[in-house]
């Protein structure tokens, strides 16, 4: 095991000082270390493909960038790696985690990518080496990666296994910039302590009718919903970050049941274009809730860019019939009840506090079982 600072120091000596990416729990010490150092620049991206574009732009401006991501995010990277970095010959250092490594217990959504990570990189022409796991290997790994990037003029990936990097200290990040709430008028209380995600989910469970379908996005949203109550009307999106809105739209267009999507700020930002598709299709049975704590809660609390985003105004601009924003539980409950009682699509921007339940578990129902029972539920007349 190495310490984050040991890698960051060695990388900085080689001119690597611009970091971007999407968090992964394996990467938490490294990302938090980069954020906490004022001499480095870390810019969180809304998707891994966007991170490649950011890094390519930084390289064109004379910087030596590092892109950090989970191997599941390689799927989002394939297009910019092959159609941007290859034809323009832009070398970037990629730090990619190895979730779902064969023989190592992990979550089901990582199984396929865990098997094919190395093969995928090889197929798309990206050199790859193991991430150093001992202090004496750091300089050699960076030197070899540098030589590969210089020789190929293409990205090179360092593949990080679980537990490779230890933290040097707690995350020290500046407060996110705010540019006004940009949100549609709604009932909320400024200055009051915001509710927790569990508070909002308890309100949903108390109000949502038994005939409604509920889709919970990846990360702690689905885990907390399952911990609070497991129902056949629930679909827990354990992977595919950002796809809850599109999945909910596909269901809403093909069932008479009300469909409630419980999204997160980071996930909604990752595929923000889905809101335009919702607005164009305009299903009247869709309620889209963006639960916004302004951080990636599952990976250590790195800030998202949602502090400057008015999801409600974005939704209205995209064609949603109604949108609201809430900072407290009473405002959310009122907005949610109204949305269920009137034609949509609706968006509710629910601002919450970071953090989660201490007894948080994971769904014990397999993804296969969740999909089949949810399909049966949707296929039964409401």
C-alpha positions as CSV (number, residue, x, y, z in Angstrom):
1,X,0.0,0.0,0.0
2,X,1.1,3.6,-0.7
3,X,-0.1,6.9,0.7
4,X,-1.9,9.3,-1.6
5,X,0.7,12.0,-1.0
6,X,3.5,9.8,-2.1
7,X,2.0,9.4,-5.5
8,X,0.8,13.0,-5.8
9,X,4.3,14.3,-4.9
10,X,6.0,12.0,-7.5
11,X,3.4,12.9,-10.2
12,X,3.8,16.7,-9.5
13,X,7.6,16.4,-9.9
14,X,6.8,15.2,-13.4
15,X,4.5,18.1,-14.1
16,X,1.2,16.3,-13.6
17,X,-0.8,18.9,-11.8
18,X,-4.3,19.0,-13.4
19,X,-6.7,16.3,-12.2
20,X,-10.2,15.5,-13.3
21,X,-12.6,12.5,-13.2
22,X,-15.5,10.9,-11.5
23,X,-15.1,9.5,-8.0
24,X,-14.8,5.8,-7.1
25,X,-14.4,4.5,-3.5
26,X,-11.1,2.9,-4.5
27,X,-9.9,6.4,-5.6
28,X,-11.2,8.3,-2.6
29,X,-7.7,8.9,-1.0
30,X,-6.2,10.0,-4.3
31,X,-9.0,12.3,-5.3
32,X,-9.4,13.8,-1.9
33,X,-5.6,14.3,-1.7
34,X,-5.7,16.2,-5.1
35,X,-8.6,18.3,-4.0
36,X,-7.0,19.2,-0.7
37,X,-3.8,20.4,-2.3
38,X,-4.1,24.1,-3.3
39,X,-1.1,23.7,-5.7
40,X,-3.0,21.2,-7.7
41,X,-6.2,21.6,-9.7
42,X,-9.0,19.0,-9.4
43,X,-12.1,19.6,-11.5
44,X,-14.8,17.1,-11.0
45,X,-16.6,16.0,-14.2
46,X,-20.2,14.9,-14.6
47,X,-19.1,11.9,-16.6
48,X,-16.0,10.0,-17.5
49,X,-16.2,10.9,-21.1
50,X,-16.5,14.6,-20.2
51,X,-13.3,14.1,-18.0
52,X,-11.4,13.0,-21.1
53,X,-12.5,16.1,-23.0
54,X,-11.5,18.3,-20.1
55,X,-8.1,16.7,-19.8
56,X,-7.6,16.9,-23.6
57,X,-8.3,20.6,-23.5
58,X,-5.9,21.1,-20.6
59,X,-3.2,19.2,-22.5
60,X,-3.7,21.4,-25.6
61,X,-3.2,24.4,-23.2
62,X,0.1,23.0,-22.1
63,X,-0.8,21.0,-18.9
64,X,0.0,17.4,-18.1
65,X,-3.4,16.0,-17.0
66,X,-4.5,13.0,-15.0
67,X,-8.0,11.4,-15.5
68,X,-9.3,9.3,-12.6
69,X,-12.3,6.9,-13.0
70,X,-13.9,3.6,-12.1
71,X,-13.5,0.9,-14.7
72,X,-17.3,0.9,-15.2
73,X,-16.7,4.5,-16.5
74,X,-14.6,3.2,-19.3
75,X,-17.8,2.6,-21.2
76,X,-18.4,6.4,-21.1
77,X,-14.8,7.0,-22.2
78,X,-14.5,4.8,-25.2
79,X,-15.8,7.4,-27.7
80,X,-13.6,10.3,-26.7
81,X,-10.6,8.0,-26.2
82,X,-11.0,6.6,-29.7
83,X,-12.3,9.6,-31.6
84,X,-10.5,12.4,-29.8
85,X,-7.3,11.2,-28.3
86,X,-6.4,8.8,-31.1
87,X,-6.9,11.0,-34.2
88,X,-5.4,14.1,-32.5
89,X,-2.7,12.1,-30.7
90,X,-3.4,13.5,-27.2
91,X,-1.5,11.6,-24.4
92,X,-3.2,11.5,-21.0
93,X,-2.5,9.6,-17.8
94,X,-5.5,7.5,-16.8
95,X,-5.9,6.1,-13.3
96,X,-8.6,3.5,-13.6
97,X,-9.8,1.3,-10.7
98,X,-10.4,-2.5,-11.1
99,X,-13.8,-3.1,-9.7
100,X,-15.2,-6.6,-10.2
101,X,-11.8,-8.2,-10.4
102,X,-12.3,-12.0,-10.9
103,X,-12.0,-13.9,-7.7
104,X,-12.6,-10.8,-5.5
105,X,-16.1,-10.2,-4.1
106,X,-17.7,-7.1,-5.4
107,X,-21.2,-5.8,-6.4
108,X,-23.0,-7.5,-9.4
109,X,-22.9,-4.4,-11.6
110,X,-19.0,-4.7,-11.8
111,X,-18.8,-8.3,-12.8
112,X,-18.6,-7.9,-16.6
113,X,-16.3,-4.9,-16.7
114,X,-14.1,-6.5,-14.1
115,X,-13.5,-9.4,-16.5
116,X,-12.9,-7.3,-19.6
117,X,-11.1,-4.1,-18.3
118,X,-7.7,-5.0,-19.6
119,X,-8.9,-6.5,-22.9
120,X,-11.1,-3.4,-23.6
121,X,-8.1,-1.1,-23.1
122,X,-6.0,-3.3,-25.4
123,X,-8.7,-3.4,-28.1
124,X,-9.0,0.4,-28.2
125,X,-5.2,0.9,-28.3
126,X,-4.6,2.2,-24.8
127,X,-1.5,0.9,-23.1
128,X,-2.0,-0.2,-19.5
129,X,0.1,-1.1,-16.5
130,X,-0.6,-1.9,-12.8
131,X,-0.9,1.1,-10.5
132,X,2.0,1.0,-8.0
133,X,1.2,-0.6,-4.7
134,X,4.6,0.0,-2.9
135,X,6.4,3.3,-2.4
136,X,9.5,2.1,-4.2
137,X,7.4,1.4,-7.3
138,X,5.9,4.8,-7.8
139,X,8.8,6.5,-9.7
140,X,9.3,3.5,-12.0
141,X,5.6,3.3,-12.8
142,X,5.3,7.0,-13.6
143,X,8.5,6.8,-15.7
144,X,7.3,3.9,-17.7
145,X,3.9,5.5,-18.2
146,X,5.6,8.7,-19.3
147,X,7.7,6.8,-21.9
148,X,4.7,5.0,-23.2
149,X,2.8,8.3,-23.6
150,X,5.8,9.9,-25.3
151,X,6.3,7.0,-27.7
152,X,2.6,6.4,-28.6
153,X,1.3,10.0,-28.2
154,X,-1.8,8.3,-26.7
155,X,-3.2,7.8,-23.2
156,X,-1.7,5.2,-20.8
157,X,-3.7,3.7,-18.0
158,X,-2.6,2.6,-14.5
159,X,-5.0,0.0,-13.2
160,X,-5.6,0.4,-9.4
161,X,-6.7,-2.5,-7.3
162,X,-8.7,-2.2,-4.0
163,X,-6.8,-1.0,-1.0
164,X,-3.8,0.3,-3.0
165,X,-3.8,3.9,-1.7
166,X,-4.3,5.1,1.9
167,X,-5.4,8.6,2.8
168,X,-3.1,11.2,4.2
169,X,-5.8,13.1,6.0
170,X,-9.5,14.2,5.8
171,X,-10.9,15.9,2.7
172,X,-10.3,19.7,2.7
173,X,-12.2,21.2,-0.2
174,X,-13.3,24.8,-0.7
175,X,-17.0,25.5,-0.5
176,X,-18.8,25.1,-3.8
177,X,-19.5,28.3,-5.8
178,X,-23.1,29.4,-5.8
179,X,-24.7,31.5,-8.5
180,X,-28.2,31.9,-7.1
181,X,-30.7,29.0,-6.9
182,X,-32.1,29.5,-10.4
183,X,-35.1,27.5,-9.4
184,X,-38.8,27.8,-10.0
185,X,-40.9,29.3,-7.1
186,X,-41.9,26.7,-4.5
187,X,-42.4,26.4,-0.7
188,X,-39.1,26.1,1.1
189,X,-37.4,27.6,4.2
190,X,-34.0,29.4,3.8
191,X,-31.5,29.0,6.6
192,X,-33.2,25.9,8.1
193,X,-31.3,22.6,8.4
194,X,-32.1,20.6,5.3
195,X,-33.6,17.1,5.7
196,X,-31.6,13.9,5.2
197,X,-32.0,11.6,2.2
198,X,-33.7,9.1,4.6
199,X,-36.2,11.8,5.7
200,X,-37.2,12.4,2.0
201,X,-37.4,8.7,1.3
202,X,-39.6,8.1,4.4
203,X,-41.9,10.9,3.1
204,X,-42.0,9.2,-0.3
205,X,-42.9,5.9,1.2
206,X,-45.6,7.4,3.3
207,X,-47.2,9.2,0.4
208,X,-46.6,7.1,-2.8
209,X,-49.7,5.1,-3.8
210,X,-49.3,1.3,-4.0
211,X,-50.0,1.4,-7.8
212,X,-47.0,3.6,-8.5
213,X,-43.7,2.4,-9.8
214,X,-40.7,3.7,-7.9
215,X,-37.2,3.8,-9.5
216,X,-34.3,4.6,-7.2
217,X,-31.0,5.7,-8.7
218,X,-27.6,4.1,-8.1
219,X,-25.6,4.6,-4.9
220,X,-27.0,5.3,-1.5
221,X,-30.5,6.3,-2.7
222,X,-31.4,2.7,-3.7
223,X,-29.6,1.3,-0.6
224,X,-31.5,3.6,1.8
225,X,-34.8,2.9,0.1
226,X,-34.2,-0.8,0.4
227,X,-33.2,-0.4,4.1
228,X,-36.4,1.5,4.8
229,X,-38.7,-0.8,2.9
230,X,-38.5,-3.4,0.2
231,X,-41.6,-3.5,-2.1
232,X,-42.4,-5.1,-5.4
233,X,-43.0,-1.6,-6.8
234,X,-39.4,-0.7,-6.2
235,X,-36.6,-0.9,-8.8
236,X,-33.1,-0.4,-7.4
237,X,-30.7,0.8,-10.1
238,X,-27.5,-0.6,-8.6
239,X,-25.3,0.5,-11.5
240,X,-25.7,2.5,-14.7
241,X,-25.2,5.9,-13.0
242,X,-27.2,8.6,-14.6
243,X,-29.7,6.2,-16.3
244,X,-32.6,6.5,-13.8
245,X,-34.4,9.3,-15.7
246,X,-34.2,7.5,-19.0
247,X,-35.3,4.2,-17.5
248,X,-38.2,6.0,-15.8
249,X,-39.2,7.6,-19.0
250,X,-39.2,4.3,-20.9
251,X,-41.4,2.8,-18.2
252,X,-43.8,5.8,-18.0
253,X,-44.4,5.8,-21.8
254,X,-45.4,2.2,-21.6
255,X,-47.6,1.8,-18.5
256,X,-50.6,3.6,-17.2
257,X,-49.2,3.5,-13.7
258,X,-47.6,6.6,-12.0
259,X,-43.8,6.4,-12.3
260,X,-41.6,8.0,-9.6
261,X,-37.9,8.4,-10.3
262,X,-35.6,9.1,-7.3
263,X,-32.5,10.6,-8.8
264,X,-29.3,12.0,-7.3
265,X,-27.6,15.3,-8.2
266,X,-24.4,13.7,-9.5
267,X,-26.4,11.1,-11.5
268,X,-28.8,13.6,-13.0
269,X,-25.9,15.8,-14.1
270,X,-24.1,12.8,-15.7
271,X,-27.0,12.4,-18.2
272,X,-28.6,15.8,-18.1
273,X,-29.8,15.4,-21.7
274,X,-32.4,12.9,-20.5
275,X,-34.4,15.8,-19.1
276,X,-34.7,17.2,-22.6
277,X,-36.0,13.8,-23.8
278,X,-38.5,13.7,-20.9
279,X,-39.7,17.2,-21.8
280,X,-40.1,16.3,-25.5
281,X,-42.0,13.0,-24.7
282,X,-44.0,14.7,-21.9
283,X,-45.5,11.7,-20.2
284,X,-48.2,12.8,-17.8
285,X,-47.5,10.0,-15.3
286,X,-43.9,10.8,-14.5
287,X,-42.6,12.4,-11.3
288,X,-38.8,13.0,-11.3
289,X,-37.3,13.8,-7.9
290,X,-33.7,15.0,-7.9
291,X,-32.4,14.5,-4.3
292,X,-29.5,16.9,-4.1
293,X,-26.9,16.9,-1.3
294,X,-24.2,18.6,-3.5
295,X,-21.7,15.8,-3.1
296,X,-20.8,12.3,-4.2
297,X,-21.9,10.7,-0.9
298,X,-20.9,7.2,-1.8
299,X,-17.2,7.9,-2.5
300,X,-16.2,10.3,0.3
301,X,-18.2,13.5,-0.1
302,X,-16.4,15.1,-3.1
303,X,-18.5,18.1,-4.3
304,X,-20.6,17.9,-7.4
305,X,-21.3,21.1,-9.4
306,X,-25.0,21.1,-8.4
307,X,-24.7,24.1,-6.0
308,X,-24.8,26.3,-9.1
309,X,-27.5,24.3,-11.0
310,X,-31.2,25.1,-10.8
311,X,-32.7,21.7,-11.8
312,X,-36.2,23.1,-11.6
313,X,-35.6,25.8,-14.2
314,X,-33.7,23.3,-16.4
315,X,-36.7,21.0,-16.3
316,X,-39.1,23.8,-17.2
317,X,-36.8,24.9,-20.0
318,X,-36.8,21.3,-21.3
319,X,-40.6,21.0,-21.3
320,X,-41.6,19.5,-18.0
321,X,-45.1,20.6,-17.1
322,X,-44.3,21.7,-13.6
323,X,-41.2,22.0,-11.3
324,X,-40.6,22.8,-7.7
325,X,-37.7,23.1,-5.3
326,X,-37.7,22.3,-1.6
327,X,-35.2,22.9,1.3
328,X,-37.3,21.3,4.0
329,X,-39.5,18.2,4.5
330,X,-42.8,20.0,4.6
331,X,-42.1,21.7,1.3
332,X,-41.1,18.4,-0.3
333,X,-44.1,16.5,1.0
334,X,-46.5,19.2,-0.4
335,X,-44.7,19.3,-3.8
336,X,-44.7,15.5,-4.0
337,X,-48.4,15.2,-3.1
338,X,-49.3,17.8,-5.7
339,X,-47.2,16.1,-8.4
340,X,-48.9,12.8,-7.8
341,X,-52.3,14.4,-8.0
342,X,-51.9,16.3,-11.3
343,X,-50.6,15.6,-14.9
344,X,-46.9,15.7,-15.4
345,X,-44.1,15.4,-16.1
346,X,-43.1,17.0,-12.8
347,X,-39.6,17.6,-11.4
348,X,-38.9,18.2,-7.7
349,X,-35.5,19.5,-6.7
350,X,-35.2,18.3,-3.1
351,X,-32.2,19.9,-1.4
352,X,-30.9,17.7,1.4
353,X,-27.9,17.4,3.8
354,X,-25.0,15.1,3.0
355,X,-24.8,11.8,4.9
356,X,-26.7,8.6,5.2
357,X,-28.1,6.1,7.7
358,X,-25.6,4.4,9.9
359,X,-27.3,1.0,9.4
360,X,-27.2,1.3,5.6
361,X,-27.1,-2.1,3.9
362,X,-27.4,-3.2,0.3
363,X,-30.3,-4.8,-1.5
364,X,-30.3,-8.6,-0.8
365,X,-32.7,-9.1,-3.7
366,X,-30.5,-9.8,-6.8
367,X,-30.8,-7.5,-9.8
368,X,-32.3,-10.3,-11.9
369,X,-35.1,-10.8,-9.3
370,X,-35.7,-7.1,-9.0
371,X,-36.1,-6.7,-12.7
372,X,-38.5,-9.7,-13.0
373,X,-40.7,-8.7,-10.1
374,X,-40.8,-5.1,-11.3
375,X,-41.7,-6.2,-14.8
376,X,-44.5,-8.3,-13.4
377,X,-45.7,-5.3,-11.3
378,X,-45.8,-3.0,-14.4
379,X,-47.6,-5.7,-16.4
380,X,-50.4,-5.9,-13.9
381,X,-53.3,-3.5,-14.5
382,X,-53.0,-0.5,-12.2
